[in-house]
């Protein structure tokens, strides 16, 4: 038996931005800063995970970020 994990439906961008804005009592600058801080943290975590993963055995390639900075 195969178990498939499905991603939950993503809320609309306007719902997400409204939630982020409301989360910091309507302070748009604080909401943007908090989101940028989260992005920075996730980039560091991704880099650490990539370093811990190392190179692939068959292809000799490591994980790569495909975001396109």
Phi, psi and omega in degrees: 000133181260131176256121180251125177264120181260143176288143176292157178297139181277132177294161180293156181299324180292324177294318180294317180292323177296321179294318179296321180293316180291328182302327181250039174054038175080008179273101185296320180296317179295323178295315179297316180298318179297319179292321177294321176299319178296319178299315180300314180300316181293327176295318178296315180298321178295319178296316179296319179295321178296321178292324180287331181288321178078199183270150176287148183290313186277319187260350183054040178230145179263175178293151181225147174277126182250024183288326178085060181287000000 
